Amino acid sequence: MFRCWLIIFVLGSQCLYAQSVTINSPDKKILVSCRMDQLTYAISYQGKPILRDSKLGVIREDEDFSTNLKVIKVSQPRVITDHYQILTAKKSDITYTATQRVIETITTSGRKMNVVFQVSNDGVAFRYEFPEQSTDVKKIKSEATSFHFFEGTRAWLQPKTEAQSGWEHTNPSYEAHYMMDIATGTPSPTKNGWVYPALFNYDEVWMLLTEANLGRTYCGTALQQQSPDHEYKIGFPQTPEVFTNGILNPESTLPWQTPWRIIAIGDLKTIVESTLGTDLAEPAKKMDRSFIKPGKASWSWILKKDDSTVFDVQKRYIDFASDMKWQYCLLDATWDKLIGYDSVKLLADYAKTKNVGLLLW
């Protein structure tokens, strides 16, 4: 009898780890299915598959958390709620509700990693956690994370410019033109890949990829240049992108959480109105906010570029802001050379008569 129960227990455990773990959005329109035997995830929207099996995992210098993982526990679905105010955004009063499940895994050498999913009505978010304690610094070499689209998916993507290739060696500055309505799998024209946000459409369903809650222990990422079979993978920055005496790739002591990977999902209204970027960010620090005066600004550079930062043009843009009842006019870079401090004071005095504030780049 003992042997019989033991066999049942072992077979039951194997079935548990081989089956899919599912997470539904609160309104049941979004479904995430994770295959425990391969550590992949797929997404359906309103019963229609929109993302194929996509990879999960990271590779640390001391351990590979992308293959040969054993699932030791899967949490029951739990409702996560948050409510917060924000001074300047799409809306000022925001409520976030999502279904959370945590998949706990262990490597053959005994190191642990959790995969945390949170699925809200406007999208999917997931991150990795290393729950153990350590005083020595762990380093992540790469992520296995991918987004595997179906053939026929279209993309709206901005190439990430090569590091230090532009004005004052500041690139990538996220000022390149988006490539519009291109086939997934199209290589980026730069080796640096594609920036976020990255927009996709499959069978009238829109998906927007981005990331949130980057701390001091993790780098900003992008999508890699190549996307064979319509599969986009997370890429780390080029070496010249590091700050002087800074750290390029992620590193931290344990415990450690990685940033959220976000996929906003729905119609264009849902994509535009989604607040997942702030929903999943760390709460704002408590501080005196009386000095913060958010508002809209006129800005000549967006249409007329560098040569527009001159006195007469900026005066017209002050008038423009006043006519539009906007709060500010933004003077772009080189105002100190092309206008000068004395003339900027004259502009500031003039703007004051128009009830417009000046912002200096």
LINRALIN-V604107 format. One record per helix or strand of 2 or more residues. SS is the DSSP state (alpha for helix, beta for strand). FROM is the first residue (numbers start at 0). TO is the last residue. If there is no record, write none. Layout:
SS/FROM/TO
SS/FROM/TO
This chain:
alpha/1/17
beta/19/23
beta/29/34
beta/39/44
beta/47/54
beta/57/59
beta/62/63
beta/69/73
beta/77/84
beta/92/105
beta/111/119
beta/122/142
beta/145/148
beta/153/158
alpha/166/168
beta/177/182
beta/197/201
beta/204/211
beta/221/222
alpha/227/229
beta/230/234
alpha/238/240
beta/250/256
beta/259/265
alpha/267/272
alpha/275/278
beta/296/298
alpha/300/303
alpha/305/307
alpha/310/323
beta/327/330
alpha/334/337
alpha/340/352
beta/356/359
